[in-house]
Amino acid sequence: MSNFTKREKDILELCLRITNADKPSEAVDTFTEIMESITYSEVIWVVDELVSQNIPMEKLKTGINKFLNLFYNTLNKANIPTPKEKSFLYYLTQNNSELDSILKSTKPFLRDVNRDPENDAIKEQLIKRFEKLLQYDNQYIIKENILFPLLEKKWTNYRCLQVMWSFHDDIRRNLKKYIGDFTFRNP
């Protein structure tokens, strides 16, 4: 840790404390400036660093979800260049936008099924949305087999891709499980 800048040390400390549930509220108060100025490249760096510390993947993913939520507003304000039309990244971005739209339209049904778990009409709507989300598995396959290898060659901090792949696996497994659970319960 001695080769890191003070900012890198602070980012790492914040993310480690959140990941390890080591007084996370205090860490948030201490490192407010970082949360308000974090960049995408710093997030990639810190995830790579956390992976290199051999933190168990499930614990790491939980921590990453928490600190990405903290960084959301700052990262959302970042100026990201639009990919050139009809380029590989352009199509990945388009698919991500479509996927985001489906996810947003699914949220009300998730709330409804939690309120009324026996409502078969809501379950049917959820199954349809989950099946539609499963169609985006090809998006993950393309990322994993084309994009990730390219990034591994370009980036020195490529270990974050392991975490992304693990999230993809979770999504696939959970969607199939939920479709099966809802389908199995319906006559």
CNS distance restraints for C-alpha pairs under 8 A (distance, minus, plus):
assign (resid   1 and name CA) (resid   9 and name CA) 7.22 0.50 0.50
assign (resid   4 and name CA) (resid   8 and name CA) 5.69 0.50 0.50
assign (resid   4 and name CA) (resid   9 and name CA) 6.03 0.50 0.50
assign (resid   5 and name CA) (resid   9 and name CA) 6.21 0.50 0.50
assign (resid   6 and name CA) (resid  10 and name CA) 6.14 0.50 0.50
assign (resid   7 and name CA) (resid  11 and name CA) 6.12 0.50 0.50
assign (resid   7 and name CA) (resid  34 and name CA) 7.99 0.50 0.50
assign (resid   8 and name CA) (resid  12 and name CA) 6.04 0.50 0.50
assign (resid   8 and name CA) (resid  46 and name CA) 7.95 0.50 0.50
assign (resid   9 and name CA) (resid  13 and name CA) 6.01 0.50 0.50
assign (resid  10 and name CA) (resid  14 and name CA) 6.08 0.50 0.50
assign (resid  10 and name CA) (resid  31 and name CA) 7.32 0.50 0.50
assign (resid  10 and name CA) (resid  34 and name CA) 7.88 0.50 0.50
assign (resid  11 and name CA) (resid  15 and name CA) 6.20 0.50 0.50
assign (resid  11 and name CA) (resid  31 and name CA) 7.97 0.50 0.50
assign (resid  11 and name CA) (resid  34 and name CA) 6.86 0.50 0.50
assign (resid  11 and name CA) (resid  46 and name CA) 7.11 0.50 0.50
assign (resid  12 and name CA) (resid  16 and name CA) 5.90 0.50 0.50
assign (resid  12 and name CA) (resid  46 and name CA) 6.04 0.50 0.50
assign (resid  12 and name CA) (resid  49 and name CA) 7.89 0.50 0.50
assign (resid  12 and name CA) (resid  50 and name CA) 7.93 0.50 0.50
assign (resid  13 and name CA) (resid  17 and name CA) 5.98 0.50 0.50
assign (resid  14 and name CA) (resid  18 and name CA) 6.27 0.50 0.50
assign (resid  14 and name CA) (resid  24 and name CA) 7.79 0.50 0.50
assign (resid  14 and name CA) (resid  27 and name CA) 5.75 0.50 0.50
assign (resid  14 and name CA) (resid  28 and name CA) 7.11 0.50 0.50
assign (resid  14 and name CA) (resid  31 and name CA) 6.77 0.50 0.50
assign (resid  15 and name CA) (resid  19 and name CA) 5.97 0.50 0.50
assign (resid  15 and name CA) (resid  46 and name CA) 7.65 0.50 0.50
assign (resid  15 and name CA) (resid  63 and name CA) 7.36 0.50 0.50
assign (resid  15 and name CA) (resid  64 and name CA) 7.78 0.50 0.50
assign (resid  15 and name CA) (resid  67 and name CA) 6.47 0.50 0.50
assign (resid  16 and name CA) (resid  20 and name CA) 5.84 0.50 0.50
assign (resid  16 and name CA) (resid  22 and name CA) 7.98 0.50 0.50
assign (resid  16 and name CA) (resid  50 and name CA) 7.62 0.50 0.50
assign (resid  16 and name CA) (resid  63 and name CA) 7.97 0.50 0.50
assign (resid  17 and name CA) (resid  21 and name CA) 5.67 0.50 0.50
assign (resid  17 and name CA) (resid  22 and name CA) 4.69 0.50 0.50
assign (resid  17 and name CA) (resid  23 and name CA) 6.65 0.50 0.50
assign (resid  17 and name CA) (resid  24 and name CA) 5.67 0.50 0.50
assign (resid  17 and name CA) (resid  27 and name CA) 6.75 0.50 0.50
assign (resid  18 and name CA) (resid  22 and name CA) 6.41 0.50 0.50
assign (resid  18 and name CA) (resid  23 and name CA) 7.57 0.50 0.50
assign (resid  18 and name CA) (resid  24 and name CA) 4.92 0.50 0.50
assign (resid  18 and name CA) (resid  27 and name CA) 7.57 0.50 0.50
assign (resid  18 and name CA) (resid  63 and name CA) 5.93 0.50 0.50
assign (resid  18 and name CA) (resid  66 and name CA) 7.10 0.50 0.50
assign (resid  18 and name CA) (resid  67 and name CA) 6.75 0.50 0.50
assign (resid  19 and name CA) (resid  59 and name CA) 6.89 0.50 0.50
assign (resid  19 and name CA) (resid  60 and name CA) 6.37 0.50 0.50
assign (resid  19 and name CA) (resid  62 and name CA) 6.96 0.50 0.50
assign (resid  19 and name CA) (resid  63 and name CA) 3.86 0.50 0.50
assign (resid  19 and name CA) (resid  64 and name CA) 7.01 0.50 0.50
assign (resid  19 and name CA) (resid  66 and name CA) 7.72 0.50 0.50
assign (resid  20 and name CA) (resid  59 and name CA) 7.96 0.50 0.50
assign (resid  20 and name CA) (resid  63 and name CA) 7.37 0.50 0.50
assign (resid  23 and name CA) (resid  27 and name CA) 6.39 0.50 0.50
assign (resid  24 and name CA) (resid  28 and name CA) 6.12 0.50 0.50
assign (resid  25 and name CA) (resid  29 and name CA) 6.32 0.50 0.50
assign (resid  26 and name CA) (resid  30 and name CA) 6.15 0.50 0.50
assign (resid  27 and name CA) (resid  31 and name CA) 6.01 0.50 0.50
assign (resid  28 and name CA) (resid  32 and name CA) 5.84 0.50 0.50
assign (resid  28 and name CA) (resid  35 and name CA) 7.93 0.50 0.50
assign (resid  31 and name CA) (resid  35 and name CA) 6.58 0.50 0.50
assign (resid  32 and name CA) (resid  36 and name CA) 6.29 0.50 0.50
assign (resid  33 and name CA) (resid  37 and name CA) 6.28 0.50 0.50
assign (resid  34 and name CA) (resid  38 and name CA) 5.52 0.50 0.50
assign (resid  35 and name CA) (resid  70 and name CA) 6.83 0.50 0.50
assign (resid  35 and name CA) (resid  71 and name CA) 5.56 0.50 0.50
assign (resid  35 and name CA) (resid  74 and name CA) 7.04 0.50 0.50
assign (resid  36 and name CA) (resid  71 and name CA) 7.33 0.50 0.50
assign (resid  36 and name CA) (resid  74 and name CA) 5.59 0.50 0.50
assign (resid  37 and name CA) (resid  74 and name CA) 6.43 0.50 0.50
assign (resid  38 and name CA) (resid  42 and name CA) 6.44 0.50 0.50
assign (resid  38 and name CA) (resid  43 and name CA) 7.28 0.50 0.50
assign (resid  38 and name CA) (resid  71 and name CA) 7.03 0.50 0.50
assign (resid  38 and name CA) (resid  74 and name CA) 6.76 0.50 0.50
assign (resid  38 and name CA) (resid  75 and name CA) 7.07 0.50 0.50
assign (resid  39 and name CA) (resid  43 and name CA) 6.43 0.50 0.50
assign (resid  39 and name CA) (resid  74 and name CA) 7.92 0.50 0.50
assign (resid  39 and name CA) (resid  75 and name CA) 6.47 0.50 0.50
assign (resid  39 and name CA) (resid  78 and name CA) 7.68 0.50 0.50
assign (resid  40 and name CA) (resid  44 and name CA) 6.29 0.50 0.50
assign (resid  40 and name CA) (resid  75 and name CA) 6.75 0.50 0.50
assign (resid  41 and name CA) (resid  45 and name CA) 6.13 0.50 0.50
assign (resid  42 and name CA) (resid  46 and name CA) 6.07 0.50 0.50
assign (resid  43 and name CA) (resid  47 and name CA) 6.11 0.50 0.50
assign (resid  44 and name CA) (resid  48 and name CA) 6.13 0.50 0.50
assign (resid  44 and name CA) (resid 157 and name CA) 6.73 0.50 0.50
assign (resid  44 and name CA) (resid 158 and name CA) 7.88 0.50 0.50
assign (resid  44 and name CA) (resid 160 and name CA) 6.34 0.50 0.50
assign (resid  45 and name CA) (resid  49 and name CA) 6.17 0.50 0.50
assign (resid  45 and name CA) (resid 157 and name CA) 5.77 0.50 0.50
assign (resid  46 and name CA) (resid  50 and name CA) 6.08 0.50 0.50
assign (resid  47 and name CA) (resid  51 and name CA) 6.13 0.50 0.50
assign (resid  47 and name CA) (resid  64 and name CA) 7.64 0.50 0.50
assign (resid  47 and name CA) (resid 159 and name CA) 7.48 0.50 0.50
assign (resid  47 and name CA) (resid 160 and name CA) 5.52 0.50 0.50
assign (resid  48 and name CA) (resid  52 and name CA) 6.26 0.50 0.50
assign (resid  48 and name CA) (resid 157 and name CA) 5.42 0.50 0.50
assign (resid  48 and name CA) (resid 158 and name CA) 6.52 0.50 0.50
assign (resid  48 and name CA) (resid 159 and name CA) 4.88 0.50 0.50
assign (resid  48 and name CA) (resid 160 and name CA) 5.06 0.50 0.50
assign (resid  49 and name CA) (resid  53 and name CA) 6.57 0.50 0.50
assign (resid  49 and name CA) (resid 157 and name CA) 7.91 0.50 0.50
assign (resid  50 and name CA) (resid  54 and name CA) 7.16 0.50 0.50
assign (resid  50 and name CA) (resid  55 and name CA) 6.76 0.50 0.50
assign (resid  50 and name CA) (resid  60 and name CA) 7.59 0.50 0.50
assign (resid  51 and name CA) (resid  55 and name CA) 6.28 0.50 0.50
assign (resid  51 and name CA) (resid  60 and name CA) 7.69 0.50 0.50
assign (resid  51 and name CA) (resid 159 and name CA) 6.47 0.50 0.50
assign (resid  51 and name CA) (resid 160 and name CA) 7.15 0.50 0.50
assign (resid  52 and name CA) (resid 159 and name CA) 7.65 0.50 0.50
assign (resid  55 and name CA) (resid  59 and name CA) 6.86 0.50 0.50
assign (resid  55 and name CA) (resid  60 and name CA) 6.00 0.50 0.50
assign (resid  56 and name CA) (resid  60 and name CA) 6.05 0.50 0.50
assign (resid  57 and name CA) (resid  61 and name CA) 6.02 0.50 0.50
assign (resid  57 and name CA) (resid 163 and name CA) 7.37 0.50 0.50
assign (resid  58 and name CA) (resid  62 and name CA) 6.28 0.50 0.50
assign (resid  59 and name CA) (resid  63 and name CA) 6.25 0.50 0.50
assign (resid  60 and name CA) (resid  64 and name CA) 6.05 0.50 0.50
assign (resid  61 and name CA) (resid  65 and name CA) 6.11 0.50 0.50
assign (resid  61 and name CA) (resid 163 and name CA) 7.05 0.50 0.50
assign (resid  61 and name CA) (resid 167 and name CA) 7.80 0.50 0.50
assign (resid  62 and name CA) (resid  66 and name CA) 6.40 0.50 0.50
assign (resid  63 and name CA) (resid  67 and name CA) 6.27 0.50 0.50
assign (resid  64 and name CA) (resid  68 and name CA) 5.85 0.50 0.50
assign (resid  65 and name CA) (resid  69 and name CA) 6.20 0.50 0.50
assign (resid  66 and name CA) (resid  70 and name CA) 6.54 0.50 0.50
assign (resid  67 and name CA) (resid  71 and name CA) 6.17 0.50 0.50
assign (resid  68 and name CA) (resid  72 and name CA) 5.76 0.50 0.50
assign (resid  71 and name CA) (resid  75 and name CA) 6.06 0.50 0.50
assign (resid  72 and name CA) (resid  76 and name CA) 5.79 0.50 0.50
assign (resid  73 and name CA) (resid  77 and name CA) 6.46 0.50 0.50
assign (resid  74 and name CA) (resid  78 and name CA) 6.89 0.50 0.50
assign (resid  82 and name CA) (resid  90 and name CA) 7.68 0.50 0.50
assign (resid  83 and name CA) (resid  87 and name CA) 6.93 0.50 0.50
assign (resid  83 and name CA) (resid  89 and name CA) 5.86 0.50 0.50
assign (resid  83 and name CA) (resid  90 and name CA) 5.00 0.50 0.50
assign (resid  83 and name CA) (resid  93 and name CA) 7.96 0.50 0.50
assign (resid  84 and name CA) (resid  89 and name CA) 7.67 0.50 0.50
assign (resid  84 and name CA) (resid  90 and name CA) 6.16 0.50 0.50
assign (resid  85 and name CA) (resid  90 and name CA) 5.73 0.50 0.50
assign (resid  86 and name CA) (resid  90 and name CA) 5.81 0.50 0.50
assign (resid  86 and name CA) (resid  91 and name CA) 6.60 0.50 0.50
assign (resid  87 and name CA) (resid  91 and name CA) 6.51 0.50 0.50
assign (resid  88 and name CA) (resid  92 and name CA) 6.42 0.50 0.50
assign (resid  89 and name CA) (resid  93 and name CA) 6.00 0.50 0.50
assign (resid  90 and name CA) (resid  94 and name CA) 6.19 0.50 0.50
assign (resid  91 and name CA) (resid  95 and name CA) 6.13 0.50 0.50
assign (resid  92 and name CA) (resid  96 and name CA) 6.14 0.50 0.50
assign (resid  92 and name CA) (resid 139 and name CA) 7.37 0.50 0.50
assign (resid  93 and name CA) (resid  97 and name CA) 6.23 0.50 0.50
assign (resid  94 and name CA) (resid  98 and name CA) 6.34 0.50 0.50
assign (resid  95 and name CA) (resid  99 and name CA) 6.08 0.50 0.50
assign (resid  95 and name CA) (resid 139 and name CA) 7.37 0.50 0.50
assign (resid  96 and name CA) (resid 100 and name CA) 6.04 0.50 0.50
assign (resid  97 and name CA) (resid 101 and name CA) 6.24 0.50 0.50
assign (resid  98 and name CA) (resid 102 and name CA) 6.41 0.50 0.50
assign (resid  99 and name CA) (resid 103 and name CA) 6.22 0.50 0.50
assign (resid  99 and name CA) (resid 133 and name CA) 7.06 0.50 0.50
assign (resid  99 and name CA) (resid 136 and name CA) 7.41 0.50 0.50
assign (resid 100 and name CA) (resid 104 and name CA) 6.16 0.50 0.50
assign (resid 101 and name CA) (resid 105 and name CA) 6.23 0.50 0.50
assign (resid 102 and name CA) (resid 106 and name CA) 6.18 0.50 0.50
assign (resid 102 and name CA) (resid 129 and name CA) 7.22 0.50 0.50
assign (resid 102 and name CA) (resid 133 and name CA) 7.31 0.50 0.50
assign (resid 103 and name CA) (resid 107 and name CA) 6.58 0.50 0.50
assign (resid 103 and name CA) (resid 133 and name CA) 7.97 0.50 0.50
assign (resid 105 and name CA) (resid 109 and name CA) 7.92 0.50 0.50
assign (resid 106 and name CA) (resid 110 and name CA) 6.46 0.50 0.50
assign (resid 106 and name CA) (resid 126 and name CA) 7.02 0.50 0.50
assign (resid 106 and name CA) (resid 129 and name CA) 6.58 0.50 0.50
assign (resid 107 and name CA) (resid 111 and name CA) 6.37 0.50 0.50
assign (resid 108 and name CA) (resid 112 and name CA) 6.13 0.50 0.50
assign (resid 109 and name CA) (resid 113 and name CA) 6.04 0.50 0.50
assign (resid 109 and name CA) (resid 122 and name CA) 6.35 0.50 0.50
assign (resid 109 and name CA) (resid 125 and name CA) 7.28 0.50 0.50
assign (resid 109 and name CA) (resid 126 and name CA) 6.36 0.50 0.50
assign (resid 110 and name CA) (resid 114 and name CA) 6.25 0.50 0.50
assign (resid 110 and name CA) (resid 126 and name CA) 7.36 0.50 0.50
assign (resid 111 and name CA) (resid 115 and name CA) 6.36 0.50 0.50
assign (resid 112 and name CA) (resid 116 and name CA) 6.03 0.50 0.50
assign (resid 112 and name CA) (resid 117 and name CA) 7.84 0.50 0.50
assign (resid 112 and name CA) (resid 122 and name CA) 7.05 0.50 0.50
assign (resid 113 and name CA) (resid 117 and name CA) 4.75 0.50 0.50
assign (resid 113 and name CA) (resid 118 and name CA) 7.61 0.50 0.50
assign (resid 113 and name CA) (resid 119 and name CA) 6.95 0.50 0.50
assign (resid 113 and name CA) (resid 122 and name CA) 6.17 0.50 0.50
assign (resid 113 and name CA) (resid 123 and name CA) 6.83 0.50 0.50
assign (resid 119 and name CA) (resid 123 and name CA) 6.51 0.50 0.50
assign (resid 120 and name CA) (resid 124 and name CA) 6.11 0.50 0.50
assign (resid 120 and name CA) (resid 186 and name CA) 7.02 0.50 0.50
assign (resid 121 and name CA) (resid 125 and name CA) 6.42 0.50 0.50
assign (resid 122 and name CA) (resid 126 and name CA) 6.24 0.50 0.50
assign (resid 123 and name CA) (resid 127 and name CA) 6.08 0.50 0.50
assign (resid 123 and name CA) (resid 182 and name CA) 6.37 0.50 0.50
assign (resid 124 and name CA) (resid 128 and name CA) 6.28 0.50 0.50
assign (resid 124 and name CA) (resid 182 and name CA) 7.95 0.50 0.50
assign (resid 125 and name CA) (resid 129 and name CA) 6.33 0.50 0.50
assign (resid 126 and name CA) (resid 130 and name CA) 5.98 0.50 0.50
assign (resid 127 and name CA) (resid 131 and name CA) 6.00 0.50 0.50
assign (resid 127 and name CA) (resid 178 and name CA) 7.86 0.50 0.50
assign (resid 127 and name CA) (resid 179 and name CA) 5.56 0.50 0.50
assign (resid 127 and name CA) (resid 182 and name CA) 7.07 0.50 0.50
assign (resid 127 and name CA) (resid 183 and name CA) 7.65 0.50 0.50
assign (resid 128 and name CA) (resid 132 and name CA) 6.17 0.50 0.50
assign (resid 129 and name CA) (resid 133 and name CA) 6.14 0.50 0.50
assign (resid 130 and name CA) (resid 134 and name CA) 6.20 0.50 0.50
assign (resid 130 and name CA) (resid 175 and name CA) 6.01 0.50 0.50
assign (resid 130 and name CA) (resid 178 and name CA) 7.93 0.50 0.50
assign (resid 130 and name CA) (resid 179 and name CA) 6.72 0.50 0.50
assign (resid 131 and name CA) (resid 135 and name CA) 6.59 0.50 0.50
assign (resid 131 and name CA) (resid 175 and name CA) 7.73 0.50 0.50
assign (resid 131 and name CA) (resid 179 and name CA) 7.40 0.50 0.50
assign (resid 132 and name CA) (resid 136 and name CA) 7.35 0.50 0.50
assign (resid 133 and name CA) (resid 137 and name CA) 7.61 0.50 0.50
assign (resid 133 and name CA) (resid 175 and name CA) 7.90 0.50 0.50
assign (resid 134 and name CA) (resid 172 and name CA) 6.94 0.50 0.50
assign (resid 134 and name CA) (resid 175 and name CA) 6.89 0.50 0.50
assign (resid 134 and name CA) (resid 176 and name CA) 7.93 0.50 0.50
assign (resid 136 and name CA) (resid 140 and name CA) 6.99 0.50 0.50
assign (resid 137 and name CA) (resid 141 and name CA) 6.30 0.50 0.50
assign (resid 137 and name CA) (resid 172 and name CA) 7.28 0.50 0.50
assign (resid 138 and name CA) (resid 142 and name CA) 6.06 0.50 0.50
assign (resid 139 and name CA) (resid 143 and name CA) 6.27 0.50 0.50
assign (resid 140 and name CA) (resid 144 and name CA) 5.99 0.50 0.50
assign (resid 140 and name CA) (resid 168 and name CA) 6.62 0.50 0.50
assign (resid 141 and name CA) (resid 145 and name CA) 5.93 0.50 0.50
assign (resid 142 and name CA) (resid 146 and name CA) 5.46 0.50 0.50
assign (resid 142 and name CA) (resid 147 and name CA) 6.76 0.50 0.50
assign (resid 143 and name CA) (resid 147 and name CA) 4.61 0.50 0.50
assign (resid 143 and name CA) (resid 148 and name CA) 5.83 0.50 0.50
assign (resid 144 and name CA) (resid 148 and name CA) 5.18 0.50 0.50
assign (resid 144 and name CA) (resid 149 and name CA) 7.40 0.50 0.50
assign (resid 144 and name CA) (resid 165 and name CA) 6.87 0.50 0.50
assign (resid 145 and name CA) (resid 149 and name CA) 6.53 0.50 0.50
assign (resid 146 and name CA) (resid 150 and name CA) 6.55 0.50 0.50
assign (resid 147 and name CA) (resid 151 and name CA) 6.20 0.50 0.50
assign (resid 148 and name CA) (resid 152 and name CA) 6.06 0.50 0.50
assign (resid 148 and name CA) (resid 161 and name CA) 6.64 0.50 0.50
assign (resid 149 and name CA) (resid 153 and name CA) 6.43 0.50 0.50
assign (resid 150 and name CA) (resid 154 and name CA) 6.44 0.50 0.50
assign (resid 151 and name CA) (resid 155 and name CA) 5.64 0.50 0.50
assign (resid 151 and name CA) (resid 158 and name CA) 6.80 0.50 0.50
assign (resid 152 and name CA) (resid 156 and name CA) 7.35 0.50 0.50
assign (resid 152 and name CA) (resid 158 and name CA) 5.27 0.50 0.50
assign (resid 159 and name CA) (resid 163 and name CA) 7.36 0.50 0.50
assign (resid 160 and name CA) (resid 164 and name CA) 6.44 0.50 0.50
assign (resid 161 and name CA) (resid 165 and name CA) 6.08 0.50 0.50
assign (resid 162 and name CA) (resid 166 and name CA) 6.22 0.50 0.50
assign (resid 163 and name CA) (resid 167 and name CA) 6.25 0.50 0.50
assign (resid 164 and name CA) (resid 168 and name CA) 6.28 0.50 0.50
assign (resid 165 and name CA) (resid 169 and name CA) 6.30 0.50 0.50
assign (resid 166 and name CA) (resid 170 and name CA) 6.26 0.50 0.50
assign (resid 167 and name CA) (resid 171 and name CA) 6.21 0.50 0.50
assign (resid 168 and name CA) (resid 172 and name CA) 6.28 0.50 0.50
assign (resid 169 and name CA) (resid 173 and name CA) 6.10 0.50 0.50
assign (resid 170 and name CA) (resid 174 and name CA) 5.91 0.50 0.50
assign (resid 171 and name CA) (resid 175 and name CA) 5.99 0.50 0.50
assign (resid 172 and name CA) (resid 176 and name CA) 6.28 0.50 0.50
assign (resid 173 and name CA) (resid 177 and name CA) 6.09 0.50 0.50
assign (resid 174 and name CA) (resid 178 and name CA) 6.01 0.50 0.50
assign (resid 175 and name CA) (resid 179 and name CA) 6.08 0.50 0.50
assign (resid 176 and name CA) (resid 180 and name CA) 6.07 0.50 0.50
assign (resid 177 and name CA) (resid 181 and name CA) 6.00 0.50 0.50
assign (resid 178 and name CA) (resid 182 and name CA) 6.04 0.50 0.50
assign (resid 179 and name CA) (resid 183 and name CA) 5.89 0.50 0.50
assign (resid 180 and name CA) (resid 184 and name CA) 5.74 0.50 0.50
assign (resid 181 and name CA) (resid 185 and name CA) 6.30 0.50 0.50
assign (resid 182 and name CA) (resid 186 and name CA) 6.37 0.50 0.50
